[in-house]
Amino acid sequence: MDTGSHLLFGATLAGAAMIDPMVSSQPELFHAILAATMVGSHAPDLDTMARIKGYPTYIRIHRGFTHSLPALVLWPLLLTPPIAAGFGVWEHAVHVFVWCLIAVMLHVFMDWFNVYGVQCFRPFSSKWQHLDVLALFEPFLFGLHALGIGLWCLTSLPPGPLFLIIYGLTFAYIAFRTWLHGRAVSLVRRTVGEAGVYHVLPGLHWFRWQFVVETESYFCTGTLQGKRLFVQERYGKEADPLVVEATKTTDGVRAFLYFAQRVYVRCKERNNGYVVEWRDVRFWHKNELPFGVDVELDSNLNVVHTSFGWRKKAWDPPYV
């Protein structure tokens, strides 16, 4: 999820904590739990600081160990002592720890439903897990939780029961989107009718999806609108193996292959040399493949330049 939604969920978790009479009757404990859920809701994404060391390092680290099984406990263990000490609630440190743990777990849980994915089962598996059910930003969920905050601030409704209802609706919505996604995958598979790997990816609209199909010889991209399927593009799997192999020694390509799943490579001759473009077809948009790494080589297959990242404006889709 996006940072704003994570922080909003942190605030509504603190409201849900007021179902406990001990929290609702002690302002200092509530403030400590609010701090714990807000910080805990964002803590796993502190790995974005890896950008300082370059994009290849960021790709290897982001949503990796910081979202892993050990990190679920390590983040609350790190955050609880300073928060409990700062708000003077050492005797309630267990309460602070539990709600911080819930916030961290909810962060990873929501990221698991996105397209980008998380390595949430490390150290047992380094495989990227992504359920492709929710968009990075879900207007319904953001609006639902913002409404809850508004009702909390502007009315006399008790926050504990209010936010239990909000979270009940949240998980019902996720279940609904999961059902829609499963139906969309089945429809695309039946319509395309090819043996291969199918990815059906969400957007902001409930009944509009993008899909990627990888067969032995090509990639196929398209959209699903309701029950209508439109094929957008086909990408053949053809590239000079000798030239492509020469790019695999670069840090950018190694980082890309560590993360990417539907890998498409194309090779172009240019200016007494070559340009090899590595792309992850999952993130296509308007017949473009904006995410990947470009490697320029001279005629002797020596690497001249490498460019890695997104080739789109920050406000343009896909949002991952």
C-alpha positions as a printed Julia matrix, in Angstrom:
320×3 Matrix{Float64}:
   0.0     0.0     0.0
   0.97    3.62   -0.31
   2.46    5.46    2.67
  -0.64    7.57    3.3
  -2.89    4.52    3.55
  -0.48    2.74    5.9
  -0.42    5.75    8.22
  -4.2     6.08    8.07
  -4.57    2.44    9.05
  -2.19    3.1    11.94
  -4.49    5.83   13.24
  -7.62    3.68   12.91
  -5.89    0.78   14.67
  -5.34    3.07   17.66
  -9.07    3.84   17.59
  -9.84    0.12   17.56
  -7.56   -0.31   20.59
 -10.03    1.78   22.6
 -12.3    -1.26   22.72
 -10.08   -2.11   25.7
 -11.32   -0.17   28.77
  -7.76    0.14   30.05
  -6.77    2.05   26.9
  -9.89    4.2    26.72
  -9.6     5.23   30.38
  -5.9     6.19   30.33
  -5.01    8.99   27.9
  -1.27    8.46   28.27
  -1.63    4.78   27.33
  -3.82    5.66   24.36
  -1.25    8.2    23.14
   1.51    5.6    23.47
  -0.52    3.07   21.47
  -1.33    5.71   18.85
   2.4     6.38   18.46
   3.11    2.64   18.29
   0.49    1.93   15.63
   1.41    4.95   13.54
   5.14    4.22   13.59
   4.6     0.47   13.34
   2.35    0.94   10.31
   5.2     2.64    8.47
   8.28    0.95    9.97
   8.72   -1.85    7.38
   9.01    0.77    4.63
  12.0     2.41    6.28
  13.95    0.22    3.89
  13.37    2.93    1.27
  16.47    4.57    2.72
  18.39    2.0     0.68
  17.86    4.32   -2.3
  20.83    6.28   -0.96
  23.08    3.43   -2.11
  21.49    3.26   -5.56
  18.49    1.67   -7.22
  19.94   -1.87   -7.53
  20.49   -1.95   -3.74
  16.98   -0.6    -3.17
  15.42   -3.33   -5.35
  17.27   -6.05   -3.42
  16.24   -4.68   -0.02
  12.77   -3.13   -0.43
  10.01   -5.36    0.96
  12.61   -8.0     1.74
  13.93   -8.65    5.24
  12.05   -5.64    6.65
   8.8    -7.42    5.72
   9.93  -10.93    6.72
   8.72  -13.22    9.51
  11.52  -12.23   11.93
  10.89   -8.54   11.23
   7.28   -8.87   12.35
   8.59   -9.27   15.89
  11.82   -7.27   15.61
  10.06   -4.01   14.73
   7.81   -4.05   17.85
  10.79   -5.1    20.0
  12.75   -2.08   18.73
   9.88    0.41   18.94
   8.18   -0.53   22.21
  10.92    0.5    24.71
  11.37    4.11   23.5
   7.61    4.61   23.1
   6.76    3.14   26.5
   9.52    5.19   28.13
   8.62    8.37   26.28
   4.97    8.25   27.36
   5.71    6.91   30.85
   3.72    3.71   30.46
   6.33    1.05   31.21
   3.78   -0.93   33.21
   1.71   -1.24   30.03
   4.6    -2.1    27.7
   2.9    -5.37   26.72
  -0.14   -3.44   25.46
   2.11   -1.16   23.43
   4.03   -4.14   22.02
   0.86   -6.02   21.0
  -0.67   -3.09   19.13
   2.63   -2.27   17.46
   2.86   -5.93   16.39
  -0.65   -5.77   14.94
   0.28   -2.62   13.0
   3.41   -4.2    11.51
   1.54   -7.4    10.63
  -1.26   -5.43    8.98
   1.32   -3.49    6.91
   2.86   -6.7     5.55
  -0.55   -8.31    5.09
  -1.8    -5.43    2.94
   1.41   -5.36    0.88
   1.01   -9.09    0.22
  -2.19   -8.35   -1.73
  -0.41   -5.89   -4.07
   1.31   -6.58   -7.39
   4.83   -5.6    -6.3
   4.94   -8.33   -3.67
   6.85   -9.04   -0.47
   9.34  -11.63    0.74
   7.13  -12.24    3.74
   8.14  -15.88    4.27
  11.84  -15.28    4.69
  13.99  -16.92    6.0
  12.11  -20.06    4.89
  11.56  -18.81    1.34
  12.98  -15.86   -0.59
  10.26  -16.11   -3.23
   8.35  -12.9    -3.92
   4.77  -13.3    -2.73
   2.05  -11.21   -4.42
  -1.64  -11.97   -4.62
  -2.39   -9.29   -7.27
  -5.74   -8.48   -5.64
  -5.41   -4.86   -4.45
  -4.01   -1.79   -6.15
  -1.25    0.13   -4.39
  -3.89    2.76   -3.5
  -7.43    1.58   -2.85
  -9.87    4.54   -2.89
 -12.59    2.55   -1.13
 -10.36    1.52    1.78
  -8.83    4.97    2.1
 -12.27    6.58    2.07
 -13.67    4.05    4.54
 -10.91    4.65    7.1
 -10.94    8.41    6.54
 -14.7     8.35    7.2
 -14.02    6.47   10.42
 -11.53    9.13   11.54
 -14.05   11.84   10.68
 -16.83   10.18   12.67
 -14.44    9.72   15.59
 -13.48   13.39   15.61
 -16.88   14.94   14.9
 -19.34   12.7    16.72
 -19.73   11.04   20.08
 -19.65    7.52   18.65
 -17.44    5.22   20.76
 -14.26    4.63   18.7
 -13.7     0.99   19.73
 -16.92   -0.45   18.25
 -16.78    2.03   15.36
 -13.38    0.85   14.17
 -14.18   -2.81   14.74
 -16.96   -2.28   12.19
 -14.53   -0.4     9.91
 -12.08   -3.3    10.02
 -14.85   -5.82    9.51
 -15.81   -3.97    6.32
 -12.12   -3.77    5.34
 -11.64   -7.53    5.44
 -15.0    -8.09    3.73
 -13.83   -5.79    0.93
 -10.55   -7.68    0.59
 -12.49  -10.95    0.39
 -14.74   -9.42   -2.29
 -11.75   -8.25   -4.34
 -10.12  -11.68   -3.95
 -13.27  -13.3    -5.34
 -13.34  -10.85   -8.25
  -9.68  -11.55   -8.99
 -10.22  -15.31   -9.01
 -13.14  -14.91  -11.41
 -11.06  -12.63  -13.66
  -8.16  -15.12  -13.78
 -10.55  -17.93  -14.77
 -12.13  -15.81  -17.49
  -8.78  -14.76  -18.98
  -7.49  -18.33  -18.89
 -10.6   -19.68  -20.65
 -10.6   -16.93  -23.28
  -6.89  -16.97  -24.15
  -6.79  -20.76  -24.01
  -2.98  -21.06  -24.07
  -0.79  -23.08  -21.75
   1.33  -20.71  -19.7
   1.61  -18.49  -16.65
  -1.23  -16.02  -16.06
  -1.09  -12.77  -14.1
  -4.24  -10.68  -13.74
  -3.46   -7.32  -12.19
  -5.81   -4.87  -10.42
  -6.48   -1.23  -11.12
  -8.52    1.43   -9.36
 -11.74    0.17  -10.99
 -13.26   -2.99   -9.5
 -14.2    -4.55  -12.84
 -11.2    -3.54  -14.98
  -8.05   -5.63  -14.93
  -4.82   -5.91  -16.86
  -3.38   -9.31  -17.69
  -0.08  -10.83  -18.74
   0.24  -14.32  -20.18
   3.64  -15.94  -20.65
   3.85  -18.94  -23.0
   6.95  -20.77  -24.21
   7.36  -18.49  -27.22
   5.81  -15.11  -26.37
   4.22  -12.73  -23.85
   0.65  -11.52  -24.34
  -0.75   -8.43  -22.61
  -4.28   -7.11  -22.52
  -7.21   -5.8   -20.51
 -10.37   -7.27  -19.1
 -13.34   -4.93  -18.79
 -16.3    -6.7   -17.25
 -16.42   -9.84  -19.41
 -14.81   -8.27  -22.47
 -11.2    -9.16  -23.13
  -8.9    -7.07  -25.33
  -5.42   -8.19  -26.39
  -3.04   -5.23  -26.48
   0.38   -6.55  -27.48
   2.47   -9.65  -28.09
   6.18   -9.81  -27.39
   8.2   -12.59  -28.97
  11.03  -14.19  -27.02
  13.86  -13.47  -29.44
  17.22  -11.93  -28.56
  20.88  -12.52  -29.41
  22.01  -14.85  -26.6
  25.66  -13.81  -26.85
  24.89  -10.1   -26.5
  22.35  -10.68  -23.73
  24.77  -12.86  -21.79
  27.34  -10.05  -21.79
  24.97   -7.82  -19.78
  24.4   -10.28  -16.93
  27.59   -9.23  -15.16
  26.19   -5.76  -14.42
  24.84   -4.96  -10.98
  21.64   -3.57  -12.49
  20.78   -6.74  -14.39
  21.58   -8.95  -11.4
  19.29   -6.85   -9.18
  16.59   -6.85  -11.86
  16.68  -10.64  -12.22
  16.52  -10.98   -8.43
  13.14   -9.22   -8.44
  11.54   -9.55  -11.89
   9.24  -12.46  -12.78
   8.0   -12.06  -16.36
  11.33  -11.2   -17.96
  11.41   -9.95  -21.55
  14.68   -9.06  -23.28
  15.2    -7.24  -26.55
  18.48   -6.38  -28.25
  19.04   -3.46  -30.63
  22.1    -2.58  -32.7
  23.03    1.07  -32.25
  26.08    3.33  -32.83
  28.68    0.61  -33.38
  27.33   -1.37  -30.47
  24.2    -2.7   -28.84
  21.48   -1.76  -26.39
  19.95   -4.61  -24.4
  16.63   -3.83  -22.72
  15.46   -5.99  -19.83
  11.8    -5.55  -18.86
   9.3    -7.05  -16.42
   6.15   -7.43  -18.53
   3.93   -7.46  -15.41
   4.19   -3.69  -15.24
   3.1    -2.81  -18.77
   1.04    0.29  -19.48
  -0.36    1.56  -22.8
   1.81   -0.78  -24.89
   4.91    0.34  -23.01
   7.14   -1.59  -20.62
   8.29    1.12  -18.21
  10.21   -0.94  -15.62
  13.59   -2.47  -16.28
  17.26   -1.97  -17.02
  19.0    -0.83  -20.22
  22.59   -1.84  -20.88
  24.68   -0.21  -23.62
  27.59   -2.21  -25.02
  30.25   -1.44  -27.6
  30.94   -3.67  -30.61
  33.26   -5.82  -28.46
  30.46   -6.43  -25.94
  32.03   -4.27  -23.26
  29.49   -2.53  -20.99
  29.45    1.22  -21.62
  26.46    2.4   -19.59
  23.62    1.01  -17.47
  20.28    2.63  -16.65
  17.92    0.99  -14.16
  14.48    2.01  -12.9
  11.12    3.3   -14.07
  10.74    5.07  -17.39
   7.6     6.96  -16.49
   6.46    9.96  -14.5
   5.81    9.34  -10.82
   2.09   10.1   -11.17
   1.58    7.79  -14.16
   0.44    4.15  -13.78
   1.3     1.44  -13.01
   1.31    2.23   -9.3
   3.44   -0.42   -7.56
